[in-house]
Amino acid sequence: MKDIKGILLGIGIAAAVLVTLSFYVLNAGNIELEEFFLIGIVIILVVSAMYIIWDRIKNVNKGLPAQDERLKLTNYKACSYGFIASIWSAVGAPLISGILFDHDLEGHYVTAIVVMCGGIAFFISYLYLAWKGD
Amino acid sequence: MKTRMKELRARYDLTQEDLAKKIGVRRETILFIEKGKYNPSLKLAHDIAKALQTTIDNLFIFEDDGR
């Protein structure tokens, strides 16, 4: 039951993100190149989340648990990598922007970069550890 | 750490999925333990040994890694 609740919650969150994104795209008017890039990353994150949810549904349907001790450990490791990536991106993004492009990043861009870097690092390390083992 | 899980599974004619269902873990976990890519917790090692009607000592072969 707990597994099914988790799966339903995941589907709900992914659907909410997609609905929000589609409202944004429909009302944005002309979408610039950098926005395409950001939208692409959000879609990649949602697709990765859907893959994890699909994997869990597959296991539940076979009568196996959605999560076990190895996957919990994988989750913790991936979370810590995501956290480290977030911290470094918060420090590195304004620095790189300043040094390479001579441009001060605005706060909302830094926040977006931190969220994206953390999310991407989480998903890449999660998928890698889940497939290849520790 | 090496394991005799595959050998014992074959003895009882169990697939990885059968064993996973028996002890309540994902099939991939059994696969990774057999390949030596994941060291199970003591509780999981005990459950596997019980499912394969053996002891932890008999199931896992510990190698001295110099620590």
N, CA and C atoms of all chains as a GROMACS GRO file, in nm:
protein
  603
    1MET      N    1   0.083  -0.121   0.000
    1MET     CA    2   0.000   0.000   0.000
    1MET      C    3   0.087   0.126   0.000
    2LYS      N    4   0.194   0.119   0.082
    2LYS     CA    5   0.287   0.232   0.092
    2LYS      C    6   0.355   0.256  -0.043
    3ASP      N    7   0.390   0.143  -0.110
    3ASP     CA    8   0.453   0.151  -0.242
    3ASP      C    9   0.360   0.221  -0.341
    4ILE      N   10   0.234   0.180  -0.341
    4ILE     CA   11   0.137   0.236  -0.435
    4ILE      C   12   0.116   0.384  -0.409
    5LYS      N   13   0.111   0.422  -0.279
    5LYS     CA   14   0.095   0.565  -0.244
    5LYS      C   15   0.212   0.646  -0.299
    6GLY      N   16   0.333   0.592  -0.283
    6GLY     CA   17   0.454   0.659  -0.333
    6GLY      C   18   0.450   0.676  -0.484
    7ILE      N   19   0.407   0.569  -0.553
    7ILE     CA   20   0.398   0.572  -0.700
    7ILE      C   21   0.296   0.677  -0.744
    8LEU      N   22   0.178   0.675  -0.679
    8LEU     CA   23   0.074   0.772  -0.715
    8LEU      C   24   0.119   0.915  -0.690
    9LEU      N   25   0.190   0.936  -0.579
    9LEU     CA   26   0.242   1.070  -0.547
    9LEU      C   27   0.341   1.115  -0.655
   10GLY      N   28   0.429   1.023  -0.696
   10GLY     CA   29   0.528   1.053  -0.801
   10GLY      C   30   0.461   1.090  -0.932
   11ILE      N   31   0.359   1.012  -0.971
   11ILE     CA   32   0.286   1.041  -1.095
   11ILE      C   33   0.218   1.178  -1.084
   12GLY      N   34   0.158   1.206  -0.967
   12GLY     CA   35   0.091   1.334  -0.944
   12GLY      C   36   0.186   1.452  -0.959
   13ILE      N   37   0.305   1.440  -0.899
   13ILE     CA   38   0.403   1.549  -0.905
   13ILE      C   39   0.451   1.569  -1.049
   14ALA      N   40   0.480   1.458  -1.118
   14ALA     CA   41   0.526   1.468  -1.258
   14ALA      C   42   0.418   1.533  -1.345
   15ALA      N   43   0.292   1.493  -1.324
   15ALA     CA   44   0.181   1.550  -1.401
   15ALA      C   45   0.168   1.700  -1.372
   16ALA      N   46   0.182   1.738  -1.243
   16ALA     CA   47   0.170   1.880  -1.204
   16ALA      C   48   0.281   1.962  -1.271
   17VAL      N   49   0.403   1.906  -1.275
   17VAL     CA   50   0.515   1.977  -1.339
   17VAL      C   51   0.487   1.996  -1.488
   18LEU      N   52   0.436   1.889  -1.552
   18LEU     CA   53   0.409   1.897  -1.696
   18LEU      C   54   0.297   1.997  -1.727
   19VAL      N   55   0.193   1.998  -1.642
   19VAL     CA   56   0.082   2.094  -1.661
   19VAL      C   57   0.134   2.237  -1.646
   20THR      N   58   0.215   2.260  -1.542
   20THR     CA   59   0.271   2.393  -1.518
   20THR      C   60   0.357   2.436  -1.638
   21LEU      N   61   0.438   2.342  -1.686
   21LEU     CA   62   0.527   2.370  -1.799
   21LEU      C   63   0.446   2.403  -1.925
   22SER      N   64   0.339   2.327  -1.948
   22SER     CA   65   0.259   2.353  -2.068
   22SER      C   66   0.188   2.488  -2.059
   23PHE      N   67   0.141   2.527  -1.938
   23PHE     CA   68   0.081   2.660  -1.920
   23PHE      C   69   0.184   2.768  -1.951
   24TYR      N   70   0.306   2.746  -1.902
   24TYR     CA   71   0.414   2.843  -1.922
   24TYR      C   72   0.442   2.859  -2.072
   25VAL      N   73   0.454   2.742  -2.141
   25VAL     CA   74   0.487   2.745  -2.285
   25VAL      C   75   0.374   2.812  -2.364
   26LEU      N   76   0.248   2.780  -2.328
   26LEU     CA   77   0.134   2.837  -2.401
   26LEU      C   78   0.122   2.988  -2.384
   27ASN      N   79   0.161   3.037  -2.264
   27ASN     CA   80   0.145   3.180  -2.235
   27ASN      C   81   0.273   3.262  -2.252
   28ALA      N   82   0.382   3.193  -2.289
   28ALA     CA   83   0.511   3.264  -2.293
   28ALA      C   84   0.528   3.352  -2.417
   29GLY      N   85   0.450   3.327  -2.520
   29GLY     CA   86   0.470   3.401  -2.646
   29GLY      C   87   0.595   3.351  -2.715
   30ASN      N   88   0.684   3.446  -2.749
   30ASN     CA   89   0.809   3.404  -2.814
   30ASN      C   90   0.904   3.343  -2.712
   31ILE      N   91   0.942   3.219  -2.737
   31ILE     CA   92   1.035   3.152  -2.645
   31ILE      C   93   1.177   3.166  -2.698
   32GLU      N   94   1.264   3.219  -2.613
   32GLU     CA   95   1.403   3.238  -2.657
   32GLU      C   96   1.483   3.110  -2.642
   33LEU      N   97   1.602   3.112  -2.702
   33LEU     CA   98   1.686   2.992  -2.707
   33LEU      C   99   1.718   2.939  -2.567
   34GLU      N  100   1.752   3.029  -2.474
   34GLU     CA  101   1.789   2.985  -2.339
   34GLU      C  102   1.670   2.924  -2.266
   35GLU      N  103   1.548   2.971  -2.302
   35GLU     CA  104   1.429   2.913  -2.240
   35GLU      C  105   1.405   2.771  -2.293
   36PHE      N  106   1.433   2.750  -2.423
   36PHE     CA  107   1.423   2.616  -2.481
   36PHE      C  108   1.514   2.520  -2.405
   37PHE      N  109   1.634   2.569  -2.375
   37PHE     CA  110   1.733   2.490  -2.302
   37PHE      C  111   1.678   2.451  -2.164
   38LEU      N  112   1.622   2.550  -2.094
   38LEU     CA  113   1.568   2.525  -1.960
   38LEU      C  114   1.449   2.429  -1.965
   39ILE      N  115   1.361   2.450  -2.065
   39ILE     CA  116   1.243   2.363  -2.079
   39ILE      C  117   1.290   2.220  -2.108
   40GLY      N  118   1.392   2.208  -2.193
   40GLY     CA  119   1.447   2.076  -2.227
   40GLY      C  120   1.496   2.003  -2.104
   41ILE      N  121   1.566   2.077  -2.017
   41ILE     CA  122   1.619   2.014  -1.894
   41ILE      C  123   1.505   1.969  -1.803
   42VAL      N  124   1.401   2.053  -1.792
   42VAL     CA  125   1.286   2.015  -1.708
   42VAL      C  126   1.222   1.887  -1.764
   43ILE      N  127   1.209   1.881  -1.898
   43ILE     CA  128   1.149   1.762  -1.959
   43ILE      C  129   1.237   1.638  -1.933
   44ILE      N  130   1.369   1.654  -1.943
   44ILE     CA  131   1.460   1.542  -1.915
   44ILE      C  132   1.441   1.494  -1.771
   45LEU      N  133   1.430   1.590  -1.677
   45LEU     CA  134   1.411   1.553  -1.536
   45LEU      C  135   1.279   1.478  -1.515
   46VAL      N  136   1.172   1.527  -1.582
   46VAL     CA  137   1.041   1.461  -1.567
   46VAL      C  138   1.046   1.320  -1.628
   47VAL      N  139   1.108   1.308  -1.746
   47VAL     CA  140   1.118   1.176  -1.811
   47VAL      C  141   1.197   1.079  -1.723
   48SER      N  142   1.307   1.128  -1.663
   48SER     CA  143   1.387   1.043  -1.572
   48SER      C  144   1.303   0.999  -1.451
   49ALA      N  145   1.225   1.094  -1.397
   49ALA     CA  146   1.139   1.061  -1.282
   49ALA      C  147   1.034   0.956  -1.323
   50MET      N  148   0.980   0.972  -1.446
   50MET     CA  149   0.879   0.877  -1.495
   50MET      C  150   0.941   0.739  -1.513
   51TYR      N  151   1.068   0.736  -1.556
   51TYR     CA  152   1.136   0.606  -1.572
   51TYR      C  153   1.147   0.535  -1.437
   52ILE      N  154   1.185   0.611  -1.333
   52ILE     CA  155   1.198   0.552  -1.199
   52ILE      C  156   1.062   0.501  -1.151
   53ILE      N  157   0.956   0.580  -1.178
   53ILE     CA  158   0.822   0.539  -1.135
   53ILE      C  159   0.779   0.412  -1.211
   54TRP      N  160   0.808   0.409  -1.343
   54TRP     CA  161   0.772   0.292  -1.425
   54TRP      C  162   0.843   0.167  -1.374
   55ASP      N  163   0.969   0.183  -1.337
   55ASP     CA  164   1.048   0.072  -1.284
   55ASP      C  165   0.985   0.018  -1.156
   56ARG      N  166   0.935   0.108  -1.073
   56ARG     CA  167   0.872   0.067  -0.947
   56ARG      C  168   0.739  -0.004  -0.973
   57ILE      N  169   0.662   0.050  -1.070
   57ILE     CA  170   0.533  -0.013  -1.103
   57ILE      C  171   0.558  -0.155  -1.153
   58LYS      N  172   0.659  -0.171  -1.238
   58LYS     CA  173   0.694  -0.302  -1.295
   58LYS      C  174   0.721  -0.403  -1.183
   59ASN      N  175   0.796  -0.359  -1.081
   59ASN     CA  176   0.828  -0.448  -0.969
   59ASN      C  177   0.706  -0.481  -0.885
   60VAL      N  178   0.623  -0.379  -0.859
   60VAL     CA  179   0.503  -0.402  -0.777
   60VAL      C  180   0.410  -0.500  -0.848
   61ASN      N  181   0.397  -0.486  -0.983
   61ASN     CA  182   0.312  -0.576  -1.060
   61ASN      C  183   0.360  -0.721  -1.054
   62LYS      N  184   0.492  -0.739  -1.041
   62LYS     CA  185   0.548  -0.874  -1.033
   62LYS      C  186   0.541  -0.931  -0.891
   63GLY      N  187   0.491  -0.852  -0.798
   63GLY     CA  188   0.482  -0.897  -0.659
   63GLY      C  189   0.610  -0.871  -0.581
   64LEU      N  190   0.700  -0.789  -0.638
   64LEU     CA  191   0.826  -0.755  -0.570
   64LEU      C  192   0.813  -0.616  -0.508
   65PRO      N  193   0.895  -0.584  -0.408
   65PRO     CA  194   0.883  -0.449  -0.349
   65PRO      C  195   0.933  -0.340  -0.444
   66ALA      N  196   0.874  -0.222  -0.433
   66ALA     CA  197   0.917  -0.110  -0.518
   66ALA      C  198   1.056  -0.064  -0.476
   67GLN      N  199   1.086  -0.077  -0.348
   67GLN     CA  200   1.213  -0.031  -0.295
   67GLN      C  201   1.264  -0.132  -0.193
   68ASP      N  202   1.393  -0.158  -0.197
   68ASP     CA  203   1.451  -0.246  -0.094
   68ASP      C  204   1.577  -0.179  -0.039
   69GLU      N  205   1.652  -0.251   0.044
   69GLU     CA  206   1.766  -0.186   0.112
   69GLU      C  207   1.871  -0.134   0.015
   70ARG      N  208   1.895  -0.206  -0.098
   70ARG     CA  209   1.996  -0.161  -0.194
   70ARG      C  210   1.951  -0.031  -0.261
   71LEU      N  211   1.822  -0.026  -0.298
   71LEU     CA  212   1.772   0.092  -0.366
   71LEU      C  213   1.765   0.213  -0.272
   72LYS      N  214   1.737   0.186  -0.144
   72LYS     CA  215   1.738   0.295  -0.044
   72LYS      C  216   1.878   0.354  -0.033
   73LEU      N  217   1.977   0.265  -0.031
   73LEU     CA  218   2.116   0.309  -0.023
   73LEU      C  219   2.154   0.390  -0.148
   74THR      N  220   2.110   0.340  -0.263
   74THR     CA  221   2.133   0.409  -0.390
   74THR      C  222   2.072   0.549  -0.385
   75ASN      N  223   1.949   0.554  -0.329
   75ASN     CA  224   1.878   0.682  -0.316
   75ASN      C  225   1.957   0.780  -0.229
   76TYR      N  226   2.007   0.732  -0.114
   76TYR     CA  227   2.083   0.818  -0.024
   76TYR      C  228   2.210   0.870  -0.092
   77LYS      N  229   2.279   0.779  -0.164
   77LYS     CA  230   2.403   0.819  -0.231
   77LYS      C  231   2.373   0.923  -0.338
   78ALA      N  232   2.268   0.896  -0.418
   78ALA     CA  233   2.232   0.989  -0.526
   78ALA      C  234   2.193   1.125  -0.468
   79CYS      N  235   2.120   1.123  -0.354
   79CYS     CA  236   2.081   1.249  -0.288
   79CYS      C  237   2.205   1.327  -0.246
   80SER      N  238   2.304   1.255  -0.191
   80SER     CA  239   2.424   1.327  -0.144
   80SER      C  240   2.500   1.385  -0.263
   81TYR      N  241   2.506   1.312  -0.376
   81TYR     CA  242   2.574   1.367  -0.494
   81TYR      C  243   2.498   1.490  -0.547
   82GLY      N  244   2.364   1.480  -0.545
   82GLY     CA  245   2.282   1.592  -0.589
   82GLY      C  246   2.305   1.716  -0.502
   83PHE      N  247   2.316   1.691  -0.370
   83PHE     CA  248   2.337   1.799  -0.274
   83PHE      C  249   2.473   1.866  -0.299
   84ILE      N  250   2.575   1.783  -0.321
   84ILE     CA  251   2.710   1.836  -0.347
   84ILE      C  252   2.710   1.919  -0.476
   85ALA      N  253   2.641   1.865  -0.578
   85ALA     CA  254   2.634   1.936  -0.707
   85ALA      C  255   2.563   2.071  -0.690
   86SER      N  256   2.458   2.073  -0.605
   86SER     CA  257   2.384   2.198  -0.580
   86SER      C  258   2.476   2.303  -0.517
   87ILE      N  259   2.551   2.259  -0.416
   87ILE     CA  260   2.638   2.353  -0.346
   87ILE      C  261   2.744   2.410  -0.441
   88TRP      N  262   2.807   2.319  -0.517
   88TRP     CA  263   2.913   2.365  -0.608
   88TRP      C  264   2.858   2.454  -0.719
   89SER      N  265   2.735   2.421  -0.765
   89SER     CA  266   2.678   2.504  -0.872
   89SER      C  267   2.640   2.643  -0.818
   90ALA      N  268   2.598   2.649  -0.689
   90ALA     CA  269   2.564   2.779  -0.629
   90ALA      C  270   2.689   2.868  -0.621
   91VAL      N  271   2.803   2.804  -0.596
   91VAL     CA  272   2.929   2.880  -0.586
   91VAL      C  273   2.984   2.906  -0.727
   92GLY      N  274   2.980   2.799  -0.810
   92GLY     CA  275   3.048   2.804  -0.940
   92GLY      C  276   2.977   2.884  -1.047
   93ALA      N  277   2.842   2.877  -1.051
   93ALA     CA  278   2.769   2.942  -1.160
   93ALA      C  279   2.794   3.094  -1.166
   94PRO      N  280   2.781   3.168  -1.054
   94PRO     CA  281   2.809   3.312  -1.061
   94PRO      C  282   2.956   3.342  -1.096
   95LEU      N  283   3.047   3.257  -1.042
   95LEU     CA  284   3.190   3.277  -1.070
   95LEU      C  285   3.221   3.257  -1.218
   96ILE      N  286   3.172   3.145  -1.273
   96ILE     CA  287   3.199   3.114  -1.414
   96ILE      C  288   3.137   3.220  -1.504
   97SER      N  289   3.013   3.259  -1.469
   97SER     CA  290   2.946   3.361  -1.549
   97SER      C  291   3.026   3.493  -1.548
   98GLY      N  292   3.077   3.527  -1.430
   98GLY     CA  293   3.154   3.650  -1.417
   98GLY      C  294   3.287   3.645  -1.491
   99ILE      N  295   3.357   3.531  -1.478
   99ILE     CA  296   3.490   3.519  -1.538
   99ILE      C  297   3.481   3.503  -1.690
  100LEU      N  298   3.395   3.410  -1.735
  100LEU     CA  299   3.391   3.379  -1.879
  100LEU      C  300   3.311   3.481  -1.961
  101PHE      N  301   3.197   3.526  -1.906
  101PHE     CA  302   3.108   3.611  -1.986
  101PHE      C  303   3.102   3.755  -1.936
  102ASP      N  304   3.173   3.783  -1.827
  102ASP     CA  305   3.173   3.916  -1.768
  102ASP      C  306   3.029   3.965  -1.742
  103HIS      N  307   2.949   3.876  -1.685
  103HIS     CA  308   2.807   3.905  -1.666
  103HIS      C  309   2.766   3.856  -1.527
  104ASP      N  310   2.702   3.944  -1.451
  104ASP     CA  311   2.655   3.903  -1.318
  104ASP      C  312   2.522   3.830  -1.330
  105LEU      N  313   2.520   3.706  -1.281
  105LEU     CA  314   2.395   3.628  -1.288
  105LEU      C  315   2.294   3.682  -1.187
  106GLU      N  316   2.168   3.691  -1.231
  106GLU     CA  317   2.063   3.735  -1.137
  106GLU      C  318   2.025   3.618  -1.046
  107GLY      N  319   1.968   3.653  -0.932
  107GLY     CA  320   1.936   3.553  -0.830
  107GLY      C  321   1.850   3.439  -0.880
  108HIS      N  322   1.746   3.472  -0.960
  108HIS     CA  323   1.655   3.364  -1.004
  108HIS      C  324   1.724   3.268  -1.099
  109TYR      N  325   1.822   3.318  -1.176
  109TYR     CA  326   1.897   3.228  -1.264
  109TYR      C  327   1.984   3.133  -1.182
  110VAL      N  328   2.047   3.190  -1.077
  110VAL     CA  329   2.132   3.106  -0.991
  110VAL      C  330   2.046   2.998  -0.925
  111THR      N  331   1.927   3.037  -0.876
  111THR     CA  332   1.837   2.938  -0.814
  111THR      C  333   1.802   2.828  -0.914
  112ALA      N  334   1.768   2.868  -1.038
  112ALA     CA  335   1.732   2.770  -1.141
  112ALA      C  336   1.849   2.676  -1.169
  113ILE      N  337   1.970   2.732  -1.178
  113ILE     CA  338   2.089   2.650  -1.206
  113ILE      C  339   2.114   2.552  -1.092
  114VAL      N  340   2.098   2.600  -0.968
  114VAL     CA  341   2.120   2.513  -0.851
  114VAL      C  342   2.022   2.396  -0.851
  115VAL      N  343   1.894   2.427  -0.877
  115VAL     CA  344   1.791   2.321  -0.879
  115VAL      C  345   1.820   2.222  -0.991
  116MET      N  346   1.855   2.275  -1.109
  116MET     CA  347   1.880   2.186  -1.223
  116MET      C  348   2.004   2.100  -1.203
  117CYS      N  349   2.111   2.161  -1.156
  117CYS     CA  350   2.235   2.084  -1.134
  117CYS      C  351   2.212   1.975  -1.030
  118GLY      N  352   2.142   2.011  -0.921
  118GLY     CA  353   2.113   1.911  -0.817
  118GLY      C  354   2.028   1.798  -0.873
  119GLY      N  355   1.924   1.834  -0.947
  119GLY     CA  356   1.833   1.735  -1.005
  119GLY      C  357   1.904   1.644  -1.104
  120ILE      N  358   1.983   1.705  -1.193
  120ILE     CA  359   2.053   1.624  -1.294
  120ILE      C  360   2.156   1.532  -1.228
  121ALA      N  361   2.232   1.586  -1.132
  121ALA     CA  362   2.331   1.502  -1.062
  121ALA      C  363   2.262   1.387  -0.989
  122PHE      N  364   2.145   1.417  -0.928
  122PHE     CA  365   2.070   1.311  -0.859
  122PHE      C  366   2.030   1.201  -0.956
  123PHE      N  367   1.966   1.240  -1.068
  123PHE     CA  368   1.914   1.139  -1.160
  123PHE      C  369   2.026   1.060  -1.227
  124ILE      N  370   2.132   1.129  -1.270
  124ILE     CA  371   2.242   1.056  -1.336
  124ILE      C  372   2.304   0.956  -1.239
  125SER      N  373   2.333   1.002  -1.115
  125SER     CA  374   2.396   0.909  -1.020
  125SER      C  375   2.299   0.799  -0.978
  126TYR      N  376   2.170   0.831  -0.966
  126TYR     CA  377   2.071   0.729  -0.928
  126TYR      C  378   2.064   0.620  -1.036
  127LEU      N  379   2.051   0.664  -1.162
  127LEU     CA  380   2.039   0.567  -1.271
  127LEU      C  381   2.167   0.486  -1.285
  128TYR      N  382   2.281   0.552  -1.271
  128TYR     CA  383   2.410   0.481  -1.282
  128TYR      C  384   2.422   0.376  -1.171
  129LEU      N  385   2.396   0.418  -1.047
  129LEU     CA  386   2.411   0.325  -0.934
  129LEU      C  387   2.307   0.212  -0.940
  130ALA      N  388   2.187   0.245  -0.987
  130ALA     CA  389   2.082   0.143  -0.995
  130ALA      C  390   2.116   0.039  -1.102
  131TRP      N  391   2.179   0.081  -1.211
  131TRP     CA  392   2.211  -0.012  -1.320
  131TRP      C  393   2.342  -0.085  -1.297
  132LYS      N  394   2.441  -0.009  -1.256
  132LYS     CA  395   2.576  -0.066  -1.250
  132LYS      C  396   2.615  -0.118  -1.112
  133GLY      N  397   2.538  -0.088  -1.011
  133GLY     CA  398   2.575  -0.130  -0.875
  133GLY      C  399   2.671  -0.029  -0.812
  134ASP      N  400   2.707  -0.056  -0.688
  134ASP     CA  401   2.790   0.041  -0.615
  134ASP      C  402   2.935   0.036  -0.661
  135MET      N  403   3.421  -1.014  -0.157
  135MET     CA  404   3.337  -1.121  -0.104
  135MET      C  405   3.274  -1.200  -0.217
  136LYS      N  406   3.289  -1.331  -0.212
  136LYS     CA  407   3.226  -1.418  -0.312
  136LYS      C  408   3.105  -1.486  -0.250
  137THR      N  409   3.019  -1.535  -0.334
  137THR     CA  410   2.898  -1.599  -0.283
  137THR      C  411   2.866  -1.729  -0.357
  138ARG      N  412   2.802  -1.820  -0.288
  138ARG     CA  413   2.761  -1.947  -0.349
  138ARG      C  414   2.611  -1.945  -0.379
  139MET      N  415   2.556  -1.825  -0.385
  139MET     CA  416   2.412  -1.812  -0.404
  139MET      C  417   2.361  -1.878  -0.530
  140LYS      N  418   2.436  -1.856  -0.641
  140LYS     CA  419   2.392  -1.909  -0.770
  140LYS      C  420   2.384  -2.062  -0.766
  141GLU      N  421   2.487  -2.119  -0.707
  141GLU     CA  422   2.496  -2.265  -0.696
  141GLU      C  423   2.378  -2.320  -0.612
  142LEU      N  424   2.354  -2.253  -0.498
  142LEU     CA  425   2.247  -2.300  -0.409
  142LEU      C  426   2.108  -2.276  -0.468
  143ARG      N  427   2.098  -2.166  -0.544
  143ARG     CA  428   1.970  -2.138  -0.612
  143ARG      C  429   1.940  -2.248  -0.712
  144ALA      N  430   2.042  -2.289  -0.786
  144ALA     CA  431   2.026  -2.394  -0.886
  144ALA      C  432   1.986  -2.526  -0.819
  145ARG      N  433   2.042  -2.550  -0.700
  145ARG     CA  434   2.011  -2.673  -0.628
  145ARG      C  435   1.862  -2.681  -0.594
  146TYR      N  436   1.805  -2.568  -0.557
  146TYR     CA  437   1.662  -2.565  -0.521
  146TYR      C  438   1.574  -2.522  -0.638
  147ASP      N  439   1.635  -2.514  -0.757
  147ASP     CA  440   1.563  -2.479  -0.880
  147ASP      C  441   1.487  -2.346  -0.865
  148LEU      N  442   1.557  -2.248  -0.811
  148LEU     CA  443   1.495  -2.116  -0.790
  148LEU      C  444   1.554  -2.016  -0.889
  149THR      N  445   1.469  -1.934  -0.949
  149THR     CA  446   1.521  -1.826  -1.033
  149THR      C  447   1.554  -1.707  -0.941
  150GLN      N  448   1.621  -1.608  -0.997
  150GLN     CA  449   1.652  -1.489  -0.917
  150GLN      C  450   1.522  -1.425  -0.868
  151GLU      N  451   1.422  -1.425  -0.956
  151GLU     CA  452   1.294  -1.362  -0.920
  151GLU      C  453   1.224  -1.440  -0.808
  152ASP      N  454   1.230  -1.573  -0.816
  152ASP     CA  455   1.169  -1.656  -0.710
  152ASP      C  456   1.232  -1.625  -0.574
  153LEU      N  457   1.365  -1.619  -0.574
  153LEU     CA  458   1.436  -1.593  -0.449
  153LEU      C  459   1.405  -1.451  -0.399
  154ALA      N  460   1.400  -1.356  -0.494
  154ALA     CA  461   1.369  -1.217  -0.457
  154ALA      C  462   1.232  -1.209  -0.390
  155LYS      N  463   1.134  -1.282  -0.449
  155LYS     CA  464   0.998  -1.281  -0.391
  155LYS      C  465   0.999  -1.344  -0.251
  156LYS      N  466   1.076  -1.450  -0.237
  156LYS     CA  467   1.081  -1.522  -0.110
  156LYS      C  468   1.133  -1.434   0.003
  157ILE      N  469   1.231  -1.350  -0.029
  157ILE     CA  470   1.291  -1.269   0.079
  157ILE      C  471   1.248  -1.122   0.075
  158GLY      N  472   1.166  -1.087  -0.025
  158GLY     CA  473   1.110  -0.951  -0.030
  158GLY      C  474   1.207  -0.843  -0.070
  159VAL      N  475   1.288  -0.872  -0.173
  159VAL     CA  476   1.374  -0.768  -0.231
  159VAL      C  477   1.354  -0.766  -0.383
  160ARG      N  478   1.417  -0.668  -0.449
  160ARG     CA  479   1.406  -0.661  -0.595
  160ARG      C  480   1.501  -0.762  -0.658
  161ARG      N  481   1.466  -0.806  -0.780
  161ARG     CA  482   1.547  -0.906  -0.850
  161ARG      C  483   1.691  -0.855  -0.871
  162GLU      N  484   1.703  -0.725  -0.901
  162GLU     CA  485   1.835  -0.667  -0.928
  162GLU      C  486   1.927  -0.680  -0.807
  163THR      N  487   1.868  -0.676  -0.688
  163THR     CA  488   1.948  -0.688  -0.566
  163THR      C  489   2.013  -0.826  -0.560
  164ILE      N  490   1.936  -0.929  -0.595
  164ILE     CA  491   1.990  -1.066  -0.598
  164ILE      C  492   2.103  -1.073  -0.702
  165LEU      N  493   2.077  -1.013  -0.818
  165LEU     CA  494   2.176  -1.012  -0.927
  165LEU      C  495   2.308  -0.947  -0.882
  166PHE      N  496   2.296  -0.830  -0.818
  166PHE     CA  497   2.416  -0.757  -0.774
  166PHE      C  498   2.490  -0.833  -0.663
  167ILE      N  499   2.416  -0.899  -0.575
  167ILE     CA  500   2.483  -0.976  -0.469
  167ILE      C  501   2.560  -1.093  -0.533
  168GLU      N  502   2.495  -1.159  -0.628
  168GLU     CA  503   2.560  -1.274  -0.695
  168GLU      C  504   2.686  -1.231  -0.770
  169LYS      N  505   2.680  -1.112  -0.829
  169LYS     CA  506   2.796  -1.062  -0.904
  169LYS      C  507   2.904  -1.003  -0.812
  170GLY      N  508   2.872  -0.991  -0.684
  170GLY     CA  509   2.967  -0.934  -0.588
  170GLY      C  510   2.974  -0.783  -0.594
  171LYS      N  511   2.869  -0.721  -0.652
  171LYS     CA  512   2.868  -0.576  -0.663
  171LYS      C  513   2.795  -0.507  -0.548
  172TYR      N  514   2.732  -0.587  -0.464
  172TYR     CA  515   2.662  -0.529  -0.348
  172TYR      C  516   2.680  -0.620  -0.228
  173ASN      N  517   2.719  -0.562  -0.117
  173ASN     CA  518   2.732  -0.638   0.007
  173ASN      C  519   2.602  -0.622   0.086
  174PRO      N  520   2.527  -0.732   0.104
  174PRO     CA  521   2.398  -0.719   0.175
  174PRO      C  522   2.418  -0.691   0.323
  175SER      N  523   2.312  -0.638   0.384
  175SER     CA  524   2.315  -0.617   0.530
  175SER      C  525   2.312  -0.755   0.596
  176LEU      N  526   2.341  -0.756   0.725
  176LEU     CA  527   2.341  -0.883   0.799
  176LEU      C  528   2.202  -0.946   0.796
  177LYS      N  529   2.100  -0.859   0.806
  177LYS     CA  530   1.961  -0.907   0.807
  177LYS      C  531   1.928  -0.974   0.673
  178LEU      N  532   1.968  -0.907   0.563
  178LEU     CA  533   1.939  -0.964   0.430
  178LEU      C  534   2.018  -1.092   0.409
  179ALA      N  535   2.145  -1.093   0.451
  179ALA     CA  536   2.228  -1.213   0.438
  179ALA      C  537   2.163  -1.329   0.514
  180HIS      N  538   2.111  -1.299   0.632
  180HIS     CA  539   2.043  -1.401   0.714
  180HIS      C  540   1.918  -1.453   0.641
  181ASP      N  541   1.840  -1.360   0.583
  181ASP     CA  542   1.718  -1.400   0.512
  181ASP      C  543   1.750  -1.488   0.391
  182ILE      N  544   1.856  -1.451   0.318
  182ILE     CA  545   1.894  -1.529   0.200
  182ILE      C  546   1.939  -1.669   0.243
  183ALA      N  547   2.023  -1.671   0.348
  183ALA     CA  548   2.072  -1.800   0.397
  183ALA      C  549   1.956  -1.889   0.441
  184LYS      N  550   1.857  -1.829   0.506
  184LYS     CA  551   1.741  -1.904   0.554
  184LYS      C  552   1.660  -1.958   0.434
  185ALA      N  553   1.642  -1.871   0.334
  185ALA     CA  554   1.565  -1.913   0.215
  185ALA      C  555   1.636  -2.025   0.140
  186LEU      N  556   1.768  -2.025   0.144
  186LEU     CA  557   1.844  -2.128   0.072
  186LEU      C  558   1.886  -2.244   0.166
  187GLN      N  559   1.826  -2.244   0.283
  187GLN     CA  560   1.847  -2.350   0.383
  187GLN      C  561   1.996  -2.376   0.409
  188THR      N  562   2.067  -2.269   0.435
  188THR     CA  563   2.209  -2.282   0.466
  188THR      C  564   2.246  -2.178   0.572
  189THR      N  565   2.375  -2.164   0.597
  189THR     CA  566   2.419  -2.063   0.695
  189THR      C  567   2.490  -1.949   0.620
  190ILE      N  568   2.505  -1.836   0.685
  190ILE     CA  569   2.572  -1.722   0.623
  190ILE      C  570   2.717  -1.759   0.588
  191ASP      N  571   2.780  -1.832   0.679
  191ASP     CA  572   2.920  -1.876   0.658
  191ASP      C  573   2.934  -1.959   0.532
  192ASN      N  574   2.835  -2.043   0.508
  192ASN     CA  575   2.839  -2.133   0.393
  192ASN      C  576   2.802  -2.058   0.263
  193LEU      N  577   2.724  -1.955   0.280
  193LEU     CA  578   2.673  -1.882   0.163
  193LEU      C  579   2.774  -1.780   0.110
  194PHE      N  580   2.840  -1.711   0.200
  194PHE     CA  581   2.935  -1.606   0.159
  194PHE      C  582   3.077  -1.646   0.192
  195ILE      N  583   3.166  -1.623   0.097
  195ILE     CA  584   3.308  -1.656   0.119
  195ILE      C  585   3.382  -1.524   0.136
  196PHE      N  586   3.425  -1.499   0.257
  196PHE     CA  587   3.493  -1.373   0.287
  196PHE      C  588   3.642  -1.384   0.257
  197GLU      N  589   3.692  -1.285   0.182
  197GLU     CA  590   3.834  -1.285   0.148
  197GLU      C  591   3.903  -1.176   0.227
  198ASP      N  592   4.022  -1.204   0.274
  198ASP     CA  593   4.100  -1.104   0.349
  198ASP      C  594   4.152  -1.000   0.251
  199ASP      N  595   4.102  -0.876   0.265
  199ASP     CA  596   4.146  -0.772   0.171
  199ASP      C  597   4.257  -0.685   0.230
  200GLY      N  598   4.319  -0.734   0.336
  200GLY     CA  599   4.435  -0.664   0.392
  200GLY      C  600   4.402  -0.555   0.490
  201ARG      N  601   4.271  -0.534   0.522
  201ARG     CA  602   4.235  -0.430   0.618
  201ARG      C  603   4.262  -0.476   0.760
   0.00000   0.00000   0.00000
